[in-house]
Amino acid sequence: DYTAELMIRQHLLSPLDPAQLPNLKNLAPEFRQLGHDPEGKFTVPYMSGTVGIVVNTERVKTPVKGYRDVFTPAFKDRIVVLADPRELVSWAMMTQGVPINQVNPESLAKVRPVVADWIKLIKVFDSDSPKTALLNGDVDIGVVWSGEAAILWKENKKFQYVLPAEGVPQFVDVLAIPAGAKNKAAAHKLINYILRPEVSQLISEAFPYTNPNAEARKLLTPEQLANPASYPPGNRQLSTFHDIGKAAADIDRLVTDLKSAR
């Protein structure tokens, strides 16, 4: 989503033709006119999710409600997190009451000691398959993509998913057409095809994230809809990333420096 926001600003995406996308009607209302594309002119969401906490309840007996409960000396070398500097820094920002898109020298200076302490506790950085370390028993707790958490919960109900009390990052994966595409009609057909409920359902089966397609959700099984990682209960405040320009490099540099010093 925030990458698409940047691409829209740089005129790298082609406007969509709604007349060629009749299946847009299948999108749930909350996935229309999102922050990265307020008028829905350039992108179509096909998958969404959150970043939250997975707890192996057979190994962790203390209550875990947020990031402060994860990053404690009691869990040193028992934690897996995403290998994503912006995610890691955003979690620290939320514990300090700093909005996740308010990235500037002052906010980074404020969270630097927090991130430094956290990095010393983490055993595994993994964005590709953070569930693996949890399944193998190498770690007992993690901050991971919700789809990974959904697979863990389906494998064994001991893996519980917790939306962090301090705040919940949400992401939206989108489809778009490059401005220089040579066959935009075919691209529209592909997007419209993916928006078919029966096709979107197949995506949910393979990747159990939150499906923005309301009609596809009607085809999911009760067990899929009851997965607390795919469709978390309750109404938490969700935060989405926006493009922060050159400040992204500042985040990368901060995390790289702290990792090298751990």
LINDA-V53186 format. One record per residue. N is the residue number from 0. PSI is psi in radians with two decimals (* if undefined). Layout:
n->[N	N]
psi->[PSI	PSI]
//
This chain:
n->[0	1	2	3	4	5	6	7	8	9	10	11	12	13	14	15	16	17	18	19	20	21	22	23	24	25	26	27	28	29	30	31	32	33	34	35	36	37	38	39	40	41	42	43	44	45	46	47	48	49	50	51	52	53	54	55	56	57	58	59	60	61	62	63	64	65	66	67	68	69	70	71	72	73	74	75	76	77	78	79	80	81	82	83	84	85	86	87	88	89	90	91	92	93	94	95	96	97	98	99	100	101	102	103	104	105	106	107	108	109	110	111	112	113	114	115	116	117	118	119	120	121	122	123	124	125	126	127	128	129	130	131	132	133	134	135	136	137	138	139	140	141	142	143	144	145	146	147	148	149	150	151	152	153	154	155	156	157	158	159	160	161	162	163	164	165	166	167	168	169	170	171	172	173	174	175	176	177	178	179	180	181	182	183	184	185	186	187	188	189	190	191	192	193	194	195	196	197	198	199	200	201	202	203	204	205	206	207	208	209	210	211	212	213	214	215	216	217	218	219	220	221	222	223	224	225	226	227	228	229	230	231	232	233	234	235	236	237	238	239	240	241	242	243	244	245	246	247	248	249	250	251	252	253	254	255	256	257	258	259	260	261]
psi->[-0.87	-0.41	-0.72	-0.65	-0.78	-0.74	-0.63	-0.79	-0.54	0.16	0.67	-0.12	2.58	2.40	2.46	2.65	1.79	-0.48	-0.45	0.05	1.11	-0.40	0.02	-0.45	-0.28	-0.23	2.45	2.56	-0.62	-0.14	0.39	2.60	1.02	2.93	-0.58	-0.34	1.25	-0.54	0.04	0.57	-0.39	-0.35	2.70	2.07	2.40	-0.20	2.51	2.95	-3.10	2.95	2.14	-2.95	2.27	2.30	2.22	1.73	-0.23	-0.42	-0.47	2.02	-0.20	2.61	2.40	2.00	-0.34	-3.03	-0.65	-0.50	-0.40	-0.88	1.29	2.71	-0.45	-0.44	0.32	2.29	0.39	0.29	2.39	2.43	2.90	2.46	1.09	1.79	-0.73	-0.69	-0.89	-0.80	-0.63	-0.63	-0.75	-0.68	-0.71	-0.60	-0.37	0.13	0.39	2.20	2.45	-0.30	0.05	1.21	1.94	3.01	-0.64	-0.79	-0.65	-0.64	-0.61	-0.69	-0.17	-0.85	-0.54	-0.86	-0.67	-0.77	-0.71	-0.78	-0.57	-0.33	-0.34	2.36	-0.73	2.30	2.08	1.99	-0.34	-0.84	1.17	-0.33	-0.45	-0.80	-0.60	-0.76	-0.67	-0.16	0.20	-0.49	2.91	-0.18	2.63	2.85	1.94	2.99	2.54	-0.56	-0.66	-0.72	-0.63	-0.69	-0.72	-0.80	-0.67	-0.62	-0.74	2.16	-0.08	-0.34	1.79	2.51	2.29	2.22	2.11	2.36	-0.52	-0.34	2.74	2.01	2.31	2.49	2.69	2.03	2.34	2.79	2.47	2.90	2.17	2.57	-0.57	0.24	2.41	-0.34	1.28	-0.48	-0.76	-0.65	-0.73	-0.68	-0.68	-0.81	-0.76	-0.62	-0.78	-0.45	-0.09	2.37	-0.75	-0.45	-0.78	-0.58	-0.70	-0.62	-0.74	-0.61	-0.66	-0.61	1.61	0.99	-2.97	2.23	2.10	-0.16	1.84	-0.63	-0.61	-0.63	-0.53	-0.33	-0.13	2.70	2.78	-0.62	-0.71	-0.76	-0.40	-0.06	2.03	-0.26	-0.65	-0.74	1.35	2.39	2.80	3.01	1.57	2.73	2.01	2.45	2.31	2.57	2.57	2.80	2.29	0.22	-2.35	-0.27	-0.37	-0.65	-0.57	-0.68	-0.82	-0.74	-0.71	-0.86	-0.70	-0.75	-0.76	-0.60	-0.70	-0.36	-0.05	*]
//
